[in-house]
Amino acid sequence: MASKDELTPMMRHYLSVKEQHPDCIVFYRLGDFYEMFFDDARLVSRELELTLTGRSCGLPERAPMCGVPFHAADTYISRLTSRGYKVAICEQVEDPKDAKGMVRRDVVRIVTPGTTMDDAVLSRRISNYTSMVYVLGYEVGIASADVSTGELIATVFSDDPCFSALAGELKRLAPIEILLSPEAANIPTIVAFIKNSLSASITMLEPYEVERRRTQVLLFTHFLEASDKLDKNYMTTTAIGALMQYLIDTQKSPLYHIADGTLYQAAQFLELDETAIRNLELLENITEKKKHGSLLWVLDRTKTNGGGRALKKWLTRPLLNPVAITRRQSAIAALIESPMKLDEIRENLAQIRDIERIMTKFVLGSGNARDFNSLKASFAVIPALKSSISDTSSSYLSELNEQMDDLITLHDRIAATIADEVPMSIKEGGIIRDGFDEQVDRFRYIQKNSGDLLAQIEGRERARTGIKNLRVTYNKVFGYFIEVTKSYLDKVPADYIRKQTLTGCERFITEELKKVEDEVYTATEKLAMYEYKLFMALVDDLMEKLVDIQKTALAIDALDALASLAIVALKNNYVCPTVDNSTVISIQDGRHPVVEKFLEG
């Protein structure tokens, strides 16, 4: 390529952005389109079957270019990330009307396979993990985060030379994106397993990105109160710190919704390696690789996406502690003992939207008014859910009840603020409920009734001046004005300002008419701006309750998973086993749950 000095200013800026993000496809905002140039354009044109065009760039030959409409960009970005690509979104960061020269642009987010928030791509009942693998000798630290829900988990263990334990853990987690420390990236066994057995993209981290001091600083600055709990082992500290720094860097956000994490040990759960999960057909059948015909297919009657994700985790991480197992069994038994209450719980659960993922959209700045209405519908049934499990013999259900905030105040705030039928955009108006704010109502009245406003002014001015044929009218050249015929000019008040003289009449303007004219001209723009301001104030209220909402969502997930197991046990006449620390397995008149379902009828 020729010298950058020959390029246009816009193309020089594009190339500087590309140099800063060489591993990304740069979506560069130009007006109503995101454009790609040079190699990115060729790649996207090929991958998405888009037309390759060209743009003058200051060089003798036009720069290869292809683009997508900005309002449809999510679909194209999702198609690219699902194929393992990363996309850097370079957005206009100032209003073109305020720009002096070229509009300022900057990368506002990097979308990776593990950080997409597109509902069409995210599996509703499967966690979308990004996992960090840190290896030191045969010690392995793994940290996994689901940006879409705010979940963070981490563990450390010693492995064998083949890293079979790591393979099993990754198979259970099924991350969509994996970060490898330099040592992990240099172990062929690990890289080969990921490429051959997982549908995950790989990012190789640089040595400085897993440097101990760097990761510990992140751990203590980001997690604050939870840092003492998470700082238990050098391996997990490094894995968590490196993972979070990567996510913060790509999302260009502090990711406040990932404020806590869970450290777990393999000894807490029954060890199920990749082969066992596959051959036991826990999650999918062995022939078609589909949920139908698996144990999950039999047991999953959850009503919520979060409940479905929780149940899947329970199946791949069976508890080992008899006390913990009995606690879960007792909760299921309490639900079975009250079939009517169980039905009521499940009916209310069916009204719950994906609270965790909706909250993440607000944290990342992509939540809209429809998301608020989804939260409103979810929050509306929480008091009923709490009531259903408030009087129970199960300590687990009691704990879930305590963990749930009824969120009544926030529900009422949303209901009072947001209209029932709202557009996708939050910057074009139409999202605030009529009657909530006087200023909004005033702008809407002006929008819809500008003719009535002018008629009212005309009536008042006729009465004030005694000029019977006075008219308030409008044209494109002079805007709004008062028209008075020559025969009545002697009655024109002193506060009338002459605007135009015609053969048979004079045209005037008043301060009141100028104010109304300004309001009519700017009502739509001011309304949209004011509605957005009210919307963001509601977002601030929502963020103040972020921790309470997350705790409530997790409790609902667990309740849904328990209710699912309860209804399946009730309908299939399952018997609760006695679990203890003995080595005896005694099953009498046992039935295979999956085979039984296939043989029904």
N, C-alpha and C positions, 0 to 999 in steps of 0.2 A: 504494500500500500504506500501511496505517496505520503509526503509530510503532512502532519496534522494541521499545519498552518494553512494548507490549501483547502481544508474542509470548512463547511459552514459552521457557525457557532453552535447550532443545535446538534450537528453531527459530532462535533468535538466533545460536547457534553455527554452525548450518548456513549461514545467510546470510553470516556473517563469512568462512567458508571459501569460499563462492561469490564473494564480493567479491575475495578474494585470487587466485582462479583464474577470471576471467570468461570466458576462452576455452575452458574445459573443462566437460564434464558431470561433476558431482560425484556419485560413488558413496559414499553416507554410510552407514556400518555401524551398523545397529541390530539387536542380537542376531544371529540367523541369516540376516539379509537385508541387502543393500545397497539403500537407498532413495534415490529422487530426488524432488525437490519443485518446485513452481511450473513455470517454463518448461522446466527440464530434464525434469521428469516428462512434460510434454506432448510434448516432442520425442522422448524415448525411447519413449513409448507409441506414437507414430506410426511411428517408424523400425523398432521391433522387434515391433510389433503386440501390445503388452502392455496389459492392462486398466488403465485410469486410475481410481484410487480417490481417497480423501481422508483427511486426518488433521487432528485438532483441533490448532490452532497458537496459540490465544489470540485469534484474530480472529473476527468474527462468522461468516465463511465458512470452511469447511475448506480446508486447503491441498491443491491437486492433488498426487497422489502415485502413483508406481508403483515396484515393487521386483523384485529378482531374488534367488534363494537364493545365499548367499555361496559355497557349494561349487560352484556352476555359473556363477559370475560371469565366468570367463575366456571362456566361449563368447559371452556377451552383449557383453563388452568388445571382443572381436575383431571381432564383427559391426559395432560402431560405428566402430572404428578403420579397418576396411577401407573405410568410407564417408567417411573423412577427418576424423572427429571425434577429439578428445582427451578422455581420461577421467582425472579426478583421483580416486584411491582414498583416501578418508578412513576410516582404520581405527581401531579401539579400541586405544589404546596403553598400557592398563593392564588388569589383571585385574578384571572386574566385582566379584569378591569383595573386592577391596582398595579399591574406589572409595568415597570419601566424597561422596555426592551423585551428580552426573552423571558417567558414565564418561568419562575423558579421551580425546579423539580428535584425530587430526592426519592431514594428507595424507602418506602414506608413499611414493607413487609416482605419476607422471603417465604414463599409457600413451598413446603417440602412434603414428601409422601406422608410423614408422620404428623404434620401440623395443619393439614387441610381442614377447613371448617364447612365444606360443602356438604349439605345434608344428602345430596344425591350420591355422594361417594362414600361417606361414613356408613359403616355397617351399624345399624341401629342397636343391635344386641351384642355387639362385639367391641371390646376395648380397642382403641386405636393407639397402640403403644409405640413410642420411640424408646429404644433401649440403648444404654451405654454399657459396653463390655470392657472392663479394665482387668488386664492380666499381669500378674507379677509372679514369675515362676509357675507354680501350679496353683497359686491362689487366684481366685476369680471374684471380682466384685461386679454386680449387675445392678444398675438403677434403671427403672422404667417409668415413664410418665405418659399419661394420656392427656394431651393438651386440651382436648375437647371436653373433658370432664373435670380436670384439675387433680386427678389421682396421681400419686407418686409412691412407688414401692421400691425397696432395695434389699439385697441380700449379699452375703459373702460365703464362700465355701471353698474347700480344697478339692481339686480335681485330679484325674489320672492323666497319663501322657496323651491319651486319645481325646481328652476333654469331653467324655461322654455325658457327664453331669451337666455341663454347660449346654450341650446339645438338647438334653431333655428339658432344661429350664427354658431355653429359647423356644422349643416346640410348644410348651405350655403357654408361654406368653404370646407367641405368634405376633411379634412386633412387625410393623409395616416399614420401619426404618431402624437401622442399627448403626450405632457409632462404635468404632473400634479404636482402642488405644494403640499406639505404635507396636507394642509387643504382640497384642492380639492380632493385629493386621499381618504380622509376619509369621503367623502359625497357619500353614496350609490347611490343616484339618478343620480349623474354625471357619476359614473363608470358604472352603469347599462345601462344608455343611450348609452354611447360609445360602450359598448360590444354588445348591442342588435341592435343598429340602424346605426352604422358606421363601415366601413371596415378599422379600424385603430388599430395600435398597441399602447400600453400604456407603458409609462416609468414614474415611480414614482420618483420624485426628492427628494433628501435629504434636510433637513432644511438649511444647509449651502449653498446649491446651489441657494437658493432664498433670501439669506441674503442681505439686502439693500446695504450695503457698497460694497459688492462684485459686485453686478449687476450694480451699478452706475459707478464703476471704469471701467468696461467693456464698458459701454455706452459711456463714455467720451474718452476712449483711442481708441476704434474702429471707432467710427463715426466722430470724430474730428469736422468738420464743421457742420455736421447735428445734433450734440448732443444737441444744444440749442433748436432746433425744436422738438426733440423727448422727451426731459426731461420736459414734461408738467404735468405729473401726476405720483405719486408714483407707482400706480398699473401698468401703461404701462411701466414705467422705469424698474420695477422689471421683468415684463414679457419679455420685449425685451432683457434685460441683461442676464437673465437666458437662454433664447432660444439661443442667439448668442454664449454664452459660451459653451453650449452643442454642437452646430454645429461646432464651432472651434475645440473643443476637439476631436470630432469624425473624422473630415476631416483632422486634423493635418495641417491645412492651415489657414492663416489669413482671407480668404474669402473676399478679397478686392472688389469683384464685388457686395457685399451687403454693399454699402457705404451710402445709404440713406434709408429712410422709410417714409411711409405715415400714419399719424394718422387720423382716421376717427371717426365720431360719428354716432350713429344709426339714429339720427334725420335727417341726410343728405339723407337718403334713405327710400323708402317705406318699412315698416316692413312686411316681409314675413316669417312666421314661417314654421317649417317643414311640417305641414299639408297643408298649402297653396301651397307651392312649389310642393308638391306631387299631390294634388287634381287638381290644375290648369294645371298640366302636362307641366310645363315650360321646363324641361330638358329631361324628359323621360315619356313614356306613363305609365299609372297606372297599366296596366295588365302585360306587358312583361318586364317592367323596361328598355326599350330600347329607343334610341333617336328618332327612327322612330315613327311618330304620335305625337310628342311634338311640342311646339311652337318653340323651338330651331331648330328643323328639318325643319320648314318652313323658318325661317329667316336666317339660317346659310349658306351663300354662300361665306364665306371667302375663300381666296386663300392661306393664310399662317396659320401656327400653332399658332403664336402669336395673329393673328387677331381672330382666333377661341376662344382662351382663353379670349381675351378682350370682345368679344360679349357675352360669357357665363356669365361673371361677370356683364355686363350691365343688363342682363335679371334677374339675381337674386338680383340685387341692383338697382331697378328703382329709378331714381332721383325724388326728391320732389320739388326742387326749380324751379319755372316756367322760370326764367331767364336762368338757366343751361339747362333746357329742350329745350327752344326755340333756344339756341345756337347750340345744337346738331341737331335740326330739320333744321336750316338754312344751316348747312353744308351738310346735306343729300339733301336738295332742290337744292343747288348749283351744286351738282353732277348730279342730275336728269335733270337739265336744259341743260346739255351738254352730251347727251348719247354717242357720239363718244369719248369724252374725258374720260368718265366713263369706256368705254370698254378698252381704252388704259391704264388707271390706273390699271384695273384688269389684263390685260395681263402682265404688268410689275410686279405686285404683285405676279403673279404665278411663277416668277423666284426667289422670295425671299425664302431662306432657314430659318431655325429656328435660327436666329442670337443670341438671348439671351442664348439659351442652348449651342450653339457652343462656345460662349465666355466663359461660365462657364467651359467647358471642358479645355480650355486653362488656365483659372485661377487655376484649380485644377491639372494642369500638365498632362492631358490626351488627349489634342488636338493633331491631327495628320495632315499630309499634305493634306489628303482628306478634312478635315475640313477647311483648308485654301482655297481650291478650291471652297468649298461651300460659304465661305464668299466672295470670288472674284466674283462669279456669282451673289450674292446678291448685293454687292456694285456696280456692273456694271449698275444696273437699277435705282439706287437712283437719279442720276441727272435728268433722265426722269420723275421720280415721282415728284420731286421738281418742275420741269418745268410745269407739269400738273396742279399743284395747286398754282402756283405763282401768277396768275392773277385771283383772285376770290373775290366775294362779301362776302364770309364767313370769319368772324374773326377767327373762330375755325380752318378752313383749313389753313389760313395764319399763325397761331401759329404753326401748325404742320409742315408747310414748314420751318419756322424759326428753329424749333427744330431739323430738319434733317440736319446732316452734309453730304456733298456730298461724302466724303471719297475717292475722286479721287486719291490722292497721295498714300494712303494705298492700294487701288485697284491696282494701277500700280506697286507698290512695290511687292505685292503678285504675280501678273502676270509675272513680270520679274524674280522672284526667284523660284517659285514652278512649277515643270513640270505638264503637263496636265494629264498624266496617272501616278499615284503614288501608291506604296504599302501601306498597313495599318501601317507597322512598320516605325518608324522614325529613327531607329538606324542601319539599314541594307543597306542604300544607295538607290539611284534611285529616290530621291525626288526633287533634285535641277535641274532646267532647264539647258540644254546644252547651253553654251555660256555666262552664267551668271557670272561664276568665272573661272579664268585661271587655278587655282590649281585643281579644280574639273575636268575640261576638260583634264588636263594633266594626272590625275590618271585614268580617263576613257580610254584615249588613250592607256596608258600602259596596262590596263586590256585587251583591245581588240586587241592590236597590238604588243604584246611582240615579236612575230616572226619578224615583220618588223624592230623593234628596233635592234634586234640582227643582222639582215641582213645588216642594215645600218652600224653598228659597223664593221662587217666583211668586207664590201666594203671599208670603210675608212682605216682599218688596212692593207688590201692587197695593197692599193695604197700607203700608208705611208712606208711600209716595203719592197714592191716589192716581197713578198712571194705569189706566184700565187695560191698555194693550201692551204693557211691558212684557217682554219675553226673556226667559233664560234659555239660551241655546248653545250649540257647539258646532265647530267645524275643525277639520284636521290642521288647518294653518294657525288659527288663533286660539284654539282650545275652547274653554267655557267663557261666556260673556253674557251681559245684560244688554238687550237691544231696546232702544227707545226711539220712537218716531220724532221727527223735527217739531211737530206741533206740541209735544209735551216736554221739550227740553228745559222749559222754565221751571218744571217741577223736579228736575234731577237734583238729588241731595248733594251736599258738598263733599261727602265721603266717597262718591263715585269717582273712579279713576278712568279717564278717557283712554280707550284702547284703539278705536278705529272710527273714521268718519266716512259715511257713504252718502249717496245722493239724497235718499229720503229718511235716513236715520243715523243715529250715533250708537256706538257700541262701548260698553263700560265694563269695568271689573271692580269688585269690592274685596275687602280683606277676607270676608267670610267665604266668598265664592272662590278666591284664590286658595284658601285652606281646603275647601271641599275638592277643588280640582286636584290639588296635590294628593289628597287622600285617595281619590278615585284612581289616579294614575299609579300610585304606589301601593295600593291596598294589597294586591296579590303578593308582591315582593315582601312587604312588611309583615303580612300575615304569616308567610312561610318562615321568615326569620324568627318571628315571635313564638310560633308553635315549636320550632326547633329548640329555642331557649327553654321553654317549658318542658319539653321532652328530656333535655339534658339534665334539668333539675330533678326530674323523676329518676333518671339513671343514677344520679348522685345518691338519692335516697335508697335505691336498690343496692348500690355498692356498700353502703353502711351496714347492710344486713347480710353481706356476702357469706360470712362464716356461718351464721345461723341458718341461712338457706342451704348451704352445702351440707351441714350436719343433718338437716331435715331431709334432704334428698337421699342421703345415705341410709337413713332410717327407713324411708319409704322403700328403697331398693330391697333392703333386707326383709321388710314385712311382705313385699310382693313375692320374693323368693320362697318365704315360709308358707304363704298362702297358696302358692302354686303346688308345693309339695303336699300340703294338706288336702287340697281338692283332688289331686291325683290319688293320694292314699285313700281318701274317702270313696271315690268312684270305683277304684280298682280293688277295694277291700284288702289293702296292704296291712301287714301286721308289724308293729313296732318291735325291732329286735332289742335284746338286752346286750349292751356292750360293756365289757370290763377288760381288765388287764390280763386275763388268762390267755392261753394259746389254743383254746378249743374253739372250733367252728362247728356249730351244730345247727343244721337246717332240716326241718321236717316238712314234707309236702311243699317243697319250694317250687316256685313258678318263675320262669324267665320273663321279665317285664316286656322285653322287646318282642320275643317270639309270641308271647301271649297276645299282644296287640295285632300281630299279623294273622293270628288264628281266630280272631273274634268273628263270630257268625259262621 
